[in-house]
Amino acid sequence: KAVHVANCSQSPQCDATLEAAQAYLESWNGMGMDWERWMEEIVLAKAEFAKLINADPSEIAIGTSVSELTSTVASSLPLDAGRMKVLTTEAEFPTVGNIWNAFRKYGFEPEFVPIKNGYIELSAYDRLLDEKTLIASIFDVYYYNGFKQDLAAIVPKIHAAGAIAYIDAYQGIGSHPIDVKALDIDILSTGNLKYLCGIPGVAFLYVKKELVPHLDPAFTGWFGQQNPFEFKLDLDRASDARRFDNGTPPVLTAYIARAGMAVINEVGPAAIQAWTDTLSARCIEGALARGLDVASPRDIRYKSPTT
């Protein structure tokens, strides 16, 4: 039997996620459109994600990818705030940089924090955050080498500049604790196929409840409205983070996502980090002993499980 070590690309299948997929297929086969049960699963999946990051379920939206959710966030930003600068980094996963560059057509001005030897220097934020910055869109973990940023140090710098802190947590969530309240993160997005034991086709967005009323997404759909089942053509945005939902939610993948996140929540990201840090140290030691180049940080405090 294979030993799966490539969570940085795709989580292994586990009993819980297999059973969840089968539960959806049985529902579909037995009921056809089992709408109420499917919508219940969306609510439960949001609640499981909220538990993972210490948020309230009302602060969670669901989508199909971080590309979709980042576009939703970008489309919700004000165009008359007197700030149009988007500070992001050269180490973002390309989808994020691509989206901010695409939004230049609306007047946004992306600026990219440089990578130096596979890292982002903390001091770069001091230099580049300014009164023109509307939002800082940054990663938790660098997809290439597993470098983990010090969010506890960076987020206060973003807020001191009067900007919104948006975190792409895709590359590390589930492998170490992320508490959006303790870190005072404004917005966070992630998908589930890496360290959350999920699959492609589902993603979650956290938006701090105090920020929600000030954001009006143009990238929207019927599930972003206060009551989707009124089938109205005029916009009536949901009062909570549901306003960042779009079209019909990804039901099958939500079943699997909830089951995978329940496993991670049961074990606990802190326990997972303690063990993967041990494995990281052993991996780096073994690689160096064999004369291999190691692109990842040697200091485990700044490294995710990716080596």
RORO-631000 format. One record per residue (C-alpha): x, y, z; residue in one letter. Coordinates in steps of 0.25 Angstrom, whole numbers, plus 5000, padded with zeros to 4 digits. Layout:
! residues N
<rolum><X>X</X><Y>Y</Y><Z>Z</Z><residuo>A</residuo></rolum>
...
END
This chain:
! residues 307
<rolum><X>5000</X><Y>5000</Y><Z>5000</Z><residuo>K</residuo></rolum>
<rolum><X>5005</X><Y>5014</Y><Z>4996</Z><residuo>A</residuo></rolum>
<rolum><X>5010</X><Y>5024</Y><Z>5007</Z><residuo>V</residuo></rolum>
<rolum><X>5005</X><Y>5037</Y><Z>5003</Z><residuo>H</residuo></rolum>
<rolum><X>5015</X><Y>5049</Y><Z>5005</Z><residuo>V</residuo></rolum>
<rolum><X>5010</X><Y>5059</Y><Z>4995</Z><residuo>A</residuo></rolum>
<rolum><X>4999</X><Y>5067</Y><Z>5003</Z><residuo>N</residuo></rolum>
<rolum><X>5005</X><Y>5079</Y><Z>4997</Z><residuo>C</residuo></rolum>
<rolum><X>4999</X><Y>5075</Y><Z>4984</Z><residuo>S</residuo></rolum>
<rolum><X>4987</X><Y>5066</Y><Z>4988</Z><residuo>Q</residuo></rolum>
<rolum><X>4982</X><Y>5060</Y><Z>5001</Z><residuo>S</residuo></rolum>
<rolum><X>4981</X><Y>5045</Y><Z>5002</Z><residuo>P</residuo></rolum>
<rolum><X>4967</X><Y>5039</Y><Z>5003</Z><residuo>Q</residuo></rolum>
<rolum><X>4963</X><Y>5035</Y><Z>5017</Z><residuo>C</residuo></rolum>
<rolum><X>4951</X><Y>5027</Y><Z>5021</Z><residuo>D</residuo></rolum>
<rolum><X>4943</X><Y>5039</Y><Z>5026</Z><residuo>A</residuo></rolum>
<rolum><X>4944</X><Y>5046</Y><Z>5012</Z><residuo>T</residuo></rolum>
<rolum><X>4941</X><Y>5033</Y><Z>5005</Z><residuo>L</residuo></rolum>
<rolum><X>4928</X><Y>5031</Y><Z>5013</Z><residuo>E</residuo></rolum>
<rolum><X>4924</X><Y>5046</Y><Z>5011</Z><residuo>A</residuo></rolum>
<rolum><X>4925</X><Y>5044</Y><Z>4996</Z><residuo>A</residuo></rolum>
<rolum><X>4917</X><Y>5032</Y><Z>4996</Z><residuo>Q</residuo></rolum>
<rolum><X>4906</X><Y>5039</Y><Z>5005</Z><residuo>A</residuo></rolum>
<rolum><X>4905</X><Y>5049</Y><Z>4994</Z><residuo>Y</residuo></rolum>
<rolum><X>4903</X><Y>5039</Y><Z>4983</Z><residuo>L</residuo></rolum>
<rolum><X>4893</X><Y>5031</Y><Z>4991</Z><residuo>E</residuo></rolum>
<rolum><X>4885</X><Y>5044</Y><Z>4994</Z><residuo>S</residuo></rolum>
<rolum><X>4886</X><Y>5047</Y><Z>4979</Z><residuo>W</residuo></rolum>
<rolum><X>4882</X><Y>5033</Y><Z>4975</Z><residuo>N</residuo></rolum>
<rolum><X>4871</X><Y>5032</Y><Z>4985</Z><residuo>G</residuo></rolum>
<rolum><X>4865</X><Y>5046</Y><Z>4985</Z><residuo>M</residuo></rolum>
<rolum><X>4869</X><Y>5052</Y><Z>4972</Z><residuo>G</residuo></rolum>
<rolum><X>4869</X><Y>5067</Y><Z>4976</Z><residuo>M</residuo></rolum>
<rolum><X>4871</X><Y>5065</Y><Z>4991</Z><residuo>D</residuo></rolum>
<rolum><X>4871</X><Y>5080</Y><Z>4993</Z><residuo>W</residuo></rolum>
<rolum><X>4869</X><Y>5082</Y><Z>5008</Z><residuo>E</residuo></rolum>
<rolum><X>4879</X><Y>5072</Y><Z>5011</Z><residuo>R</residuo></rolum>
<rolum><X>4889</X><Y>5078</Y><Z>5002</Z><residuo>W</residuo></rolum>
<rolum><X>4887</X><Y>5092</Y><Z>5007</Z><residuo>M</residuo></rolum>
<rolum><X>4889</X><Y>5086</Y><Z>5021</Z><residuo>E</residuo></rolum>
<rolum><X>4902</X><Y>5081</Y><Z>5017</Z><residuo>E</residuo></rolum>
<rolum><X>4907</X><Y>5094</Y><Z>5012</Z><residuo>I</residuo></rolum>
<rolum><X>4903</X><Y>5100</Y><Z>5026</Z><residuo>V</residuo></rolum>
<rolum><X>4911</X><Y>5089</Y><Z>5033</Z><residuo>L</residuo></rolum>
<rolum><X>4923</X><Y>5091</Y><Z>5024</Z><residuo>A</residuo></rolum>
<rolum><X>4924</X><Y>5106</Y><Z>5027</Z><residuo>K</residuo></rolum>
<rolum><X>4922</X><Y>5103</Y><Z>5042</Z><residuo>A</residuo></rolum>
<rolum><X>4934</X><Y>5093</Y><Z>5041</Z><residuo>E</residuo></rolum>
<rolum><X>4943</X><Y>5103</Y><Z>5034</Z><residuo>F</residuo></rolum>
<rolum><X>4939</X><Y>5113</Y><Z>5044</Z><residuo>A</residuo></rolum>
<rolum><X>4943</X><Y>5104</Y><Z>5056</Z><residuo>K</residuo></rolum>
<rolum><X>4956</X><Y>5102</Y><Z>5049</Z><residuo>L</residuo></rolum>
<rolum><X>4960</X><Y>5117</Y><Z>5049</Z><residuo>I</residuo></rolum>
<rolum><X>4952</X><Y>5121</Y><Z>5061</Z><residuo>N</residuo></rolum>
<rolum><X>4942</X><Y>5129</Y><Z>5053</Z><residuo>A</residuo></rolum>
<rolum><X>4927</X><Y>5130</Y><Z>5054</Z><residuo>D</residuo></rolum>
<rolum><X>4919</X><Y>5122</Y><Z>5043</Z><residuo>P</residuo></rolum>
<rolum><X>4913</X><Y>5136</Y><Z>5039</Z><residuo>S</residuo></rolum>
<rolum><X>4926</X><Y>5140</Y><Z>5035</Z><residuo>E</residuo></rolum>
<rolum><X>4928</X><Y>5129</Y><Z>5025</Z><residuo>I</residuo></rolum>
<rolum><X>4925</X><Y>5128</Y><Z>5010</Z><residuo>A</residuo></rolum>
<rolum><X>4927</X><Y>5116</Y><Z>5001</Z><residuo>I</residuo></rolum>
<rolum><X>4932</X><Y>5115</Y><Z>4986</Z><residuo>G</residuo></rolum>
<rolum><X>4939</X><Y>5106</Y><Z>4977</Z><residuo>T</residuo></rolum>
<rolum><X>4953</X><Y>5112</Y><Z>4977</Z><residuo>S</residuo></rolum>
<rolum><X>4962</X><Y>5123</Y><Z>4983</Z><residuo>V</residuo></rolum>
<rolum><X>4962</X><Y>5129</Y><Z>4969</Z><residuo>S</residuo></rolum>
<rolum><X>4947</X><Y>5131</Y><Z>4970</Z><residuo>E</residuo></rolum>
<rolum><X>4948</X><Y>5136</Y><Z>4984</Z><residuo>L</residuo></rolum>
<rolum><X>4959</X><Y>5146</Y><Z>4981</Z><residuo>T</residuo></rolum>
<rolum><X>4952</X><Y>5151</Y><Z>4969</Z><residuo>S</residuo></rolum>
<rolum><X>4939</X><Y>5153</Y><Z>4978</Z><residuo>T</residuo></rolum>
<rolum><X>4948</X><Y>5160</Y><Z>4989</Z><residuo>V</residuo></rolum>
<rolum><X>4954</X><Y>5169</Y><Z>4978</Z><residuo>A</residuo></rolum>
<rolum><X>4940</X><Y>5172</Y><Z>4972</Z><residuo>S</residuo></rolum>
<rolum><X>4935</X><Y>5177</Y><Z>4986</Z><residuo>S</residuo></rolum>
<rolum><X>4946</X><Y>5187</Y><Z>4989</Z><residuo>L</residuo></rolum>
<rolum><X>4942</X><Y>5202</Y><Z>4988</Z><residuo>P</residuo></rolum>
<rolum><X>4946</X><Y>5210</Y><Z>4976</Z><residuo>L</residuo></rolum>
<rolum><X>4945</X><Y>5224</Y><Z>4983</Z><residuo>D</residuo></rolum>
<rolum><X>4953</X><Y>5221</Y><Z>4996</Z><residuo>A</residuo></rolum>
<rolum><X>4964</X><Y>5230</Y><Z>4991</Z><residuo>G</residuo></rolum>
<rolum><X>4973</X><Y>5217</Y><Z>4992</Z><residuo>R</residuo></rolum>
<rolum><X>4976</X><Y>5208</Y><Z>4980</Z><residuo>M</residuo></rolum>
<rolum><X>4989</X><Y>5202</Y><Z>4983</Z><residuo>K</residuo></rolum>
<rolum><X>4988</X><Y>5186</Y><Z>4985</Z><residuo>V</residuo></rolum>
<rolum><X>5001</X><Y>5181</Y><Z>4992</Z><residuo>L</residuo></rolum>
<rolum><X>5004</X><Y>5167</Y><Z>4989</Z><residuo>T</residuo></rolum>
<rolum><X>5017</X><Y>5159</Y><Z>4987</Z><residuo>T</residuo></rolum>
<rolum><X>5025</X><Y>5152</Y><Z>4976</Z><residuo>E</residuo></rolum>
<rolum><X>5023</X><Y>5139</Y><Z>4984</Z><residuo>A</residuo></rolum>
<rolum><X>5008</X><Y>5138</Y><Z>4983</Z><residuo>E</residuo></rolum>
<rolum><X>5002</X><Y>5127</Y><Z>4975</Z><residuo>F</residuo></rolum>
<rolum><X>5000</X><Y>5132</Y><Z>4961</Z><residuo>P</residuo></rolum>
<rolum><X>4985</X><Y>5132</Y><Z>4962</Z><residuo>T</residuo></rolum>
<rolum><X>4985</X><Y>5143</Y><Z>4972</Z><residuo>V</residuo></rolum>
<rolum><X>4995</X><Y>5152</Y><Z>4965</Z><residuo>G</residuo></rolum>
<rolum><X>4988</X><Y>5150</Y><Z>4952</Z><residuo>N</residuo></rolum>
<rolum><X>4975</X><Y>5154</Y><Z>4958</Z><residuo>I</residuo></rolum>
<rolum><X>4981</X><Y>5167</Y><Z>4964</Z><residuo>W</residuo></rolum>
<rolum><X>4987</X><Y>5170</Y><Z>4950</Z><residuo>N</residuo></rolum>
<rolum><X>4974</X><Y>5168</Y><Z>4943</Z><residuo>A</residuo></rolum>
<rolum><X>4967</X><Y>5178</Y><Z>4953</Z><residuo>F</residuo></rolum>
<rolum><X>4977</X><Y>5189</Y><Z>4947</Z><residuo>R</residuo></rolum>
<rolum><X>4965</X><Y>5191</Y><Z>4937</Z><residuo>K</residuo></rolum>
<rolum><X>4957</X><Y>5197</Y><Z>4949</Z><residuo>Y</residuo></rolum>
<rolum><X>4969</X><Y>5206</Y><Z>4954</Z><residuo>G</residuo></rolum>
<rolum><X>4975</X><Y>5197</Y><Z>4964</Z><residuo>F</residuo></rolum>
<rolum><X>4990</X><Y>5198</Y><Z>4965</Z><residuo>E</residuo></rolum>
<rolum><X>4997</X><Y>5185</Y><Z>4969</Z><residuo>P</residuo></rolum>
<rolum><X>5011</X><Y>5186</Y><Z>4975</Z><residuo>E</residuo></rolum>
<rolum><X>5019</X><Y>5173</Y><Z>4978</Z><residuo>F</residuo></rolum>
<rolum><X>5028</X><Y>5171</Y><Z>4990</Z><residuo>V</residuo></rolum>
<rolum><X>5041</X><Y>5165</Y><Z>4984</Z><residuo>P</residuo></rolum>
<rolum><X>5046</X><Y>5151</Y><Z>4988</Z><residuo>I</residuo></rolum>
<rolum><X>5060</X><Y>5150</Y><Z>4992</Z><residuo>K</residuo></rolum>
<rolum><X>5066</X><Y>5136</Y><Z>4993</Z><residuo>N</residuo></rolum>
<rolum><X>5053</X><Y>5129</Y><Z>4994</Z><residuo>G</residuo></rolum>
<rolum><X>5048</X><Y>5138</Y><Z>5005</Z><residuo>Y</residuo></rolum>
<rolum><X>5040</X><Y>5151</Y><Z>5008</Z><residuo>I</residuo></rolum>
<rolum><X>5048</X><Y>5161</Y><Z>5017</Z><residuo>E</residuo></rolum>
<rolum><X>5039</X><Y>5166</Y><Z>5028</Z><residuo>L</residuo></rolum>
<rolum><X>5045</X><Y>5180</Y><Z>5027</Z><residuo>S</residuo></rolum>
<rolum><X>5039</X><Y>5180</Y><Z>5012</Z><residuo>A</residuo></rolum>
<rolum><X>5025</X><Y>5183</Y><Z>5018</Z><residuo>Y</residuo></rolum>
<rolum><X>5030</X><Y>5195</Y><Z>5026</Z><residuo>D</residuo></rolum>
<rolum><X>5036</X><Y>5201</Y><Z>5013</Z><residuo>R</residuo></rolum>
<rolum><X>5024</X><Y>5198</Y><Z>5004</Z><residuo>L</residuo></rolum>
<rolum><X>5011</X><Y>5199</Y><Z>5012</Z><residuo>L</residuo></rolum>
<rolum><X>5007</X><Y>5214</Y><Z>5011</Z><residuo>D</residuo></rolum>
<rolum><X>4995</X><Y>5223</Y><Z>5011</Z><residuo>E</residuo></rolum>
<rolum><X>4991</X><Y>5219</Y><Z>4997</Z><residuo>K</residuo></rolum>
<rolum><X>4990</X><Y>5204</Y><Z>5001</Z><residuo>T</residuo></rolum>
<rolum><X>4975</X><Y>5199</Y><Z>5001</Z><residuo>L</residuo></rolum>
<rolum><X>4978</X><Y>5184</Y><Z>5003</Z><residuo>I</residuo></rolum>
<rolum><X>4990</X><Y>5175</Y><Z>5005</Z><residuo>A</residuo></rolum>
<rolum><X>4988</X><Y>5162</Y><Z>4999</Z><residuo>S</residuo></rolum>
<rolum><X>4999</X><Y>5152</Y><Z>5004</Z><residuo>I</residuo></rolum>
<rolum><X>5001</X><Y>5137</Y><Z>5006</Z><residuo>F</residuo></rolum>
<rolum><X>5002</X><Y>5129</Y><Z>5019</Z><residuo>D</residuo></rolum>
<rolum><X>5012</X><Y>5119</Y><Z>5013</Z><residuo>V</residuo></rolum>
<rolum><X>5020</X><Y>5121</Y><Z>5000</Z><residuo>Y</residuo></rolum>
<rolum><X>5015</X><Y>5110</Y><Z>4990</Z><residuo>Y</residuo></rolum>
<rolum><X>5029</X><Y>5108</Y><Z>4985</Z><residuo>Y</residuo></rolum>
<rolum><X>5038</X><Y>5105</Y><Z>4997</Z><residuo>N</residuo></rolum>
<rolum><X>5029</X><Y>5104</Y><Z>5009</Z><residuo>G</residuo></rolum>
<rolum><X>5034</X><Y>5118</Y><Z>5015</Z><residuo>F</residuo></rolum>
<rolum><X>5024</X><Y>5122</Y><Z>5025</Z><residuo>K</residuo></rolum>
<rolum><X>5022</X><Y>5137</Y><Z>5028</Z><residuo>Q</residuo></rolum>
<rolum><X>5020</X><Y>5143</Y><Z>5042</Z><residuo>D</residuo></rolum>
<rolum><X>5006</X><Y>5147</Y><Z>5041</Z><residuo>L</residuo></rolum>
<rolum><X>5006</X><Y>5152</Y><Z>5055</Z><residuo>A</residuo></rolum>
<rolum><X>5016</X><Y>5162</Y><Z>5052</Z><residuo>A</residuo></rolum>
<rolum><X>5011</X><Y>5166</Y><Z>5038</Z><residuo>I</residuo></rolum>
<rolum><X>4996</X><Y>5168</Y><Z>5040</Z><residuo>V</residuo></rolum>
<rolum><X>4998</X><Y>5179</Y><Z>5050</Z><residuo>P</residuo></rolum>
<rolum><X>5007</X><Y>5186</Y><Z>5040</Z><residuo>K</residuo></rolum>
<rolum><X>4996</X><Y>5185</Y><Z>5030</Z><residuo>I</residuo></rolum>
<rolum><X>4986</X><Y>5191</Y><Z>5039</Z><residuo>H</residuo></rolum>
<rolum><X>4995</X><Y>5202</Y><Z>5044</Z><residuo>A</residuo></rolum>
<rolum><X>4995</X><Y>5207</Y><Z>5029</Z><residuo>A</residuo></rolum>
<rolum><X>4980</X><Y>5207</Y><Z>5029</Z><residuo>G</residuo></rolum>
<rolum><X>4979</X><Y>5195</Y><Z>5020</Z><residuo>A</residuo></rolum>
<rolum><X>4971</X><Y>5182</Y><Z>5019</Z><residuo>I</residuo></rolum>
<rolum><X>4979</X><Y>5169</Y><Z>5022</Z><residuo>A</residuo></rolum>
<rolum><X>4975</X><Y>5158</Y><Z>5012</Z><residuo>Y</residuo></rolum>
<rolum><X>4982</X><Y>5145</Y><Z>5015</Z><residuo>I</residuo></rolum>
<rolum><X>4983</X><Y>5133</Y><Z>5005</Z><residuo>D</residuo></rolum>
<rolum><X>4984</X><Y>5121</Y><Z>5014</Z><residuo>A</residuo></rolum>
<rolum><X>4983</X><Y>5110</Y><Z>5004</Z><residuo>Y</residuo></rolum>
<rolum><X>4998</X><Y>5105</Y><Z>5005</Z><residuo>Q</residuo></rolum>
<rolum><X>4998</X><Y>5102</Y><Z>5020</Z><residuo>G</residuo></rolum>
<rolum><X>4984</X><Y>5102</Y><Z>5026</Z><residuo>I</residuo></rolum>
<rolum><X>4982</X><Y>5090</Y><Z>5034</Z><residuo>G</residuo></rolum>
<rolum><X>4997</X><Y>5088</Y><Z>5037</Z><residuo>S</residuo></rolum>
<rolum><X>4998</X><Y>5099</Y><Z>5047</Z><residuo>H</residuo></rolum>
<rolum><X>4988</X><Y>5107</Y><Z>5055</Z><residuo>P</residuo></rolum>
<rolum><X>4982</X><Y>5119</Y><Z>5049</Z><residuo>I</residuo></rolum>
<rolum><X>4973</X><Y>5127</Y><Z>5058</Z><residuo>D</residuo></rolum>
<rolum><X>4967</X><Y>5139</Y><Z>5051</Z><residuo>V</residuo></rolum>
<rolum><X>4963</X><Y>5146</Y><Z>5063</Z><residuo>K</residuo></rolum>
<rolum><X>4976</X><Y>5145</Y><Z>5070</Z><residuo>A</residuo></rolum>
<rolum><X>4983</X><Y>5150</Y><Z>5058</Z><residuo>L</residuo></rolum>
<rolum><X>4972</X><Y>5160</Y><Z>5055</Z><residuo>D</residuo></rolum>
<rolum><X>4972</X><Y>5156</Y><Z>5040</Z><residuo>I</residuo></rolum>
<rolum><X>4961</X><Y>5163</Y><Z>5032</Z><residuo>D</residuo></rolum>
<rolum><X>4959</X><Y>5153</Y><Z>5020</Z><residuo>I</residuo></rolum>
<rolum><X>4965</X><Y>5139</Y><Z>5018</Z><residuo>L</residuo></rolum>
<rolum><X>4963</X><Y>5129</Y><Z>5007</Z><residuo>S</residuo></rolum>
<rolum><X>4967</X><Y>5115</Y><Z>5005</Z><residuo>T</residuo></rolum>
<rolum><X>4963</X><Y>5102</Y><Z>4997</Z><residuo>G</residuo></rolum>
<rolum><X>4963</X><Y>5088</Y><Z>5003</Z><residuo>N</residuo></rolum>
<rolum><X>4971</X><Y>5079</Y><Z>4994</Z><residuo>L</residuo></rolum>
<rolum><X>4984</X><Y>5080</Y><Z>5002</Z><residuo>K</residuo></rolum>
<rolum><X>4985</X><Y>5079</Y><Z>5017</Z><residuo>Y</residuo></rolum>
<rolum><X>4970</X><Y>5078</Y><Z>5019</Z><residuo>L</residuo></rolum>
<rolum><X>4968</X><Y>5064</Y><Z>5014</Z><residuo>C</residuo></rolum>
<rolum><X>4959</X><Y>5070</Y><Z>5003</Z><residuo>G</residuo></rolum>
<rolum><X>4958</X><Y>5070</Y><Z>4988</Z><residuo>I</residuo></rolum>
<rolum><X>4958</X><Y>5081</Y><Z>4977</Z><residuo>P</residuo></rolum>
<rolum><X>4945</X><Y>5089</Y><Z>4974</Z><residuo>G</residuo></rolum>
<rolum><X>4942</X><Y>5095</Y><Z>4988</Z><residuo>V</residuo></rolum>
<rolum><X>4948</X><Y>5107</Y><Z>4995</Z><residuo>A</residuo></rolum>
<rolum><X>4944</X><Y>5116</Y><Z>5007</Z><residuo>F</residuo></rolum>
<rolum><X>4945</X><Y>5130</Y><Z>5010</Z><residuo>L</residuo></rolum>
<rolum><X>4945</X><Y>5137</Y><Z>5024</Z><residuo>Y</residuo></rolum>
<rolum><X>4942</X><Y>5152</Y><Z>5025</Z><residuo>V</residuo></rolum>
<rolum><X>4942</X><Y>5159</Y><Z>5038</Z><residuo>K</residuo></rolum>
<rolum><X>4928</X><Y>5162</Y><Z>5042</Z><residuo>K</residuo></rolum>
<rolum><X>4931</X><Y>5177</Y><Z>5044</Z><residuo>E</residuo></rolum>
<rolum><X>4936</X><Y>5178</Y><Z>5030</Z><residuo>L</residuo></rolum>
<rolum><X>4925</X><Y>5171</Y><Z>5023</Z><residuo>V</residuo></rolum>
<rolum><X>4915</X><Y>5183</Y><Z>5022</Z><residuo>P</residuo></rolum>
<rolum><X>4926</X><Y>5191</Y><Z>5015</Z><residuo>H</residuo></rolum>
<rolum><X>4929</X><Y>5182</Y><Z>5004</Z><residuo>L</residuo></rolum>
<rolum><X>4919</X><Y>5180</Y><Z>4992</Z><residuo>D</residuo></rolum>
<rolum><X>4923</X><Y>5169</Y><Z>4982</Z><residuo>P</residuo></rolum>
<rolum><X>4920</X><Y>5171</Y><Z>4967</Z><residuo>A</residuo></rolum>
<rolum><X>4925</X><Y>5157</Y><Z>4965</Z><residuo>F</residuo></rolum>
<rolum><X>4912</X><Y>5151</Y><Z>4971</Z><residuo>T</residuo></rolum>
<rolum><X>4900</X><Y>5141</Y><Z>4969</Z><residuo>G</residuo></rolum>
<rolum><X>4887</X><Y>5137</Y><Z>4974</Z><residuo>W</residuo></rolum>
<rolum><X>4893</X><Y>5131</Y><Z>4987</Z><residuo>F</residuo></rolum>
<rolum><X>4899</X><Y>5144</Y><Z>4991</Z><residuo>G</residuo></rolum>
<rolum><X>4885</X><Y>5150</Y><Z>4993</Z><residuo>Q</residuo></rolum>
<rolum><X>4878</X><Y>5152</Y><Z>5006</Z><residuo>Q</residuo></rolum>
<rolum><X>4867</X><Y>5142</Y><Z>5002</Z><residuo>N</residuo></rolum>
<rolum><X>4872</X><Y>5134</Y><Z>4989</Z><residuo>P</residuo></rolum>
<rolum><X>4858</X><Y>5127</Y><Z>4988</Z><residuo>F</residuo></rolum>
<rolum><X>4851</X><Y>5140</Y><Z>4986</Z><residuo>E</residuo></rolum>
<rolum><X>4857</X><Y>5140</Y><Z>4972</Z><residuo>F</residuo></rolum>
<rolum><X>4857</X><Y>5155</Y><Z>4971</Z><residuo>K</residuo></rolum>
<rolum><X>4865</X><Y>5162</Y><Z>4960</Z><residuo>L</residuo></rolum>
<rolum><X>4869</X><Y>5174</Y><Z>4968</Z><residuo>D</residuo></rolum>
<rolum><X>4881</X><Y>5173</Y><Z>4978</Z><residuo>L</residuo></rolum>
<rolum><X>4878</X><Y>5170</Y><Z>4992</Z><residuo>D</residuo></rolum>
<rolum><X>4891</X><Y>5166</Y><Z>4998</Z><residuo>R</residuo></rolum>
<rolum><X>4892</X><Y>5156</Y><Z>5010</Z><residuo>A</residuo></rolum>
<rolum><X>4895</X><Y>5164</Y><Z>5022</Z><residuo>S</residuo></rolum>
<rolum><X>4906</X><Y>5154</Y><Z>5027</Z><residuo>D</residuo></rolum>
<rolum><X>4917</X><Y>5147</Y><Z>5019</Z><residuo>A</residuo></rolum>
<rolum><X>4907</X><Y>5140</Y><Z>5010</Z><residuo>R</residuo></rolum>
<rolum><X>4908</X><Y>5152</Y><Z>5002</Z><residuo>R</residuo></rolum>
<rolum><X>4921</X><Y>5146</Y><Z>4996</Z><residuo>F</residuo></rolum>
<rolum><X>4914</X><Y>5133</Y><Z>4992</Z><residuo>D</residuo></rolum>
<rolum><X>4912</X><Y>5133</Y><Z>4977</Z><residuo>N</residuo></rolum>
<rolum><X>4904</X><Y>5123</Y><Z>4969</Z><residuo>G</residuo></rolum>
<rolum><X>4898</X><Y>5109</Y><Z>4973</Z><residuo>T</residuo></rolum>
<rolum><X>4908</X><Y>5104</Y><Z>4984</Z><residuo>P</residuo></rolum>
<rolum><X>4918</X><Y>5092</Y><Z>4981</Z><residuo>P</residuo></rolum>
<rolum><X>4910</X><Y>5081</Y><Z>4989</Z><residuo>V</residuo></rolum>
<rolum><X>4918</X><Y>5069</Y><Z>4986</Z><residuo>L</residuo></rolum>
<rolum><X>4931</X><Y>5075</Y><Z>4989</Z><residuo>T</residuo></rolum>
<rolum><X>4925</X><Y>5082</Y><Z>5002</Z><residuo>A</residuo></rolum>
<rolum><X>4921</X><Y>5068</Y><Z>5007</Z><residuo>Y</residuo></rolum>
<rolum><X>4936</X><Y>5063</Y><Z>5005</Z><residuo>I</residuo></rolum>
<rolum><X>4942</X><Y>5076</Y><Z>5011</Z><residuo>A</residuo></rolum>
<rolum><X>4934</X><Y>5075</Y><Z>5023</Z><residuo>R</residuo></rolum>
<rolum><X>4938</X><Y>5061</Y><Z>5026</Z><residuo>A</residuo></rolum>
<rolum><X>4953</X><Y>5065</Y><Z>5024</Z><residuo>G</residuo></rolum>
<rolum><X>4952</X><Y>5077</Y><Z>5032</Z><residuo>M</residuo></rolum>
<rolum><X>4945</X><Y>5069</Y><Z>5044</Z><residuo>A</residuo></rolum>
<rolum><X>4958</X><Y>5060</Y><Z>5044</Z><residuo>V</residuo></rolum>
<rolum><X>4967</X><Y>5071</Y><Z>5045</Z><residuo>I</residuo></rolum>
<rolum><X>4959</X><Y>5078</Y><Z>5055</Z><residuo>N</residuo></rolum>
<rolum><X>4959</X><Y>5065</Y><Z>5063</Z><residuo>E</residuo></rolum>
<rolum><X>4974</X><Y>5063</Y><Z>5063</Z><residuo>V</residuo></rolum>
<rolum><X>4977</X><Y>5078</Y><Z>5064</Z><residuo>G</residuo></rolum>
<rolum><X>4986</X><Y>5087</Y><Z>5055</Z><residuo>P</residuo></rolum>
<rolum><X>4995</X><Y>5089</Y><Z>5067</Z><residuo>A</residuo></rolum>
<rolum><X>4998</X><Y>5074</Y><Z>5069</Z><residuo>A</residuo></rolum>
<rolum><X>4999</X><Y>5073</Y><Z>5054</Z><residuo>I</residuo></rolum>
<rolum><X>5010</X><Y>5084</Y><Z>5054</Z><residuo>Q</residuo></rolum>
<rolum><X>5017</X><Y>5077</Y><Z>5065</Z><residuo>A</residuo></rolum>
<rolum><X>5019</X><Y>5064</Y><Z>5057</Z><residuo>W</residuo></rolum>
<rolum><X>5021</X><Y>5070</Y><Z>5044</Z><residuo>T</residuo></rolum>
<rolum><X>5032</X><Y>5080</Y><Z>5050</Z><residuo>D</residuo></rolum>
<rolum><X>5039</X><Y>5067</Y><Z>5054</Z><residuo>T</residuo></rolum>
<rolum><X>5038</X><Y>5061</Y><Z>5041</Z><residuo>L</residuo></rolum>
<rolum><X>5043</X><Y>5074</Y><Z>5034</Z><residuo>S</residuo></rolum>
<rolum><X>5055</X><Y>5074</Y><Z>5043</Z><residuo>A</residuo></rolum>
<rolum><X>5058</X><Y>5060</Y><Z>5040</Z><residuo>R</residuo></rolum>
<rolum><X>5056</X><Y>5062</Y><Z>5025</Z><residuo>C</residuo></rolum>
<rolum><X>5065</X><Y>5074</Y><Z>5024</Z><residuo>I</residuo></rolum>
<rolum><X>5076</X><Y>5067</Y><Z>5032</Z><residuo>E</residuo></rolum>
<rolum><X>5075</X><Y>5055</Y><Z>5023</Z><residuo>G</residuo></rolum>
<rolum><X>5076</X><Y>5063</Y><Z>5010</Z><residuo>A</residuo></rolum>
<rolum><X>5088</X><Y>5071</Y><Z>5015</Z><residuo>L</residuo></rolum>
<rolum><X>5095</X><Y>5059</Y><Z>5019</Z><residuo>A</residuo></rolum>
<rolum><X>5093</X><Y>5054</Y><Z>5005</Z><residuo>R</residuo></rolum>
<rolum><X>5098</X><Y>5067</Y><Z>4998</Z><residuo>G</residuo></rolum>
<rolum><X>5085</X><Y>5071</Y><Z>4993</Z><residuo>L</residuo></rolum>
<rolum><X>5081</X><Y>5085</Y><Z>4991</Z><residuo>D</residuo></rolum>
<rolum><X>5070</X><Y>5090</Y><Z>5001</Z><residuo>V</residuo></rolum>
<rolum><X>5061</X><Y>5101</Y><Z>4996</Z><residuo>A</residuo></rolum>
<rolum><X>5052</X><Y>5101</Y><Z>5009</Z><residuo>S</residuo></rolum>
<rolum><X>5056</X><Y>5109</Y><Z>5021</Z><residuo>P</residuo></rolum>
<rolum><X>5065</X><Y>5102</Y><Z>5031</Z><residuo>R</residuo></rolum>
<rolum><X>5058</X><Y>5109</Y><Z>5043</Z><residuo>D</residuo></rolum>
<rolum><X>5046</X><Y>5101</Y><Z>5045</Z><residuo>I</residuo></rolum>
<rolum><X>5039</X><Y>5113</Y><Z>5051</Z><residuo>R</residuo></rolum>
<rolum><X>5038</X><Y>5118</Y><Z>5037</Z><residuo>Y</residuo></rolum>
<rolum><X>5035</X><Y>5106</Y><Z>5030</Z><residuo>K</residuo></rolum>
<rolum><X>5022</X><Y>5098</Y><Z>5026</Z><residuo>S</residuo></rolum>
<rolum><X>5022</X><Y>5083</Y><Z>5024</Z><residuo>P</residuo></rolum>
<rolum><X>5026</X><Y>5085</Y><Z>5010</Z><residuo>T</residuo></rolum>
<rolum><X>5041</X><Y>5082</Y><Z>5008</Z><residuo>T</residuo></rolum>
END
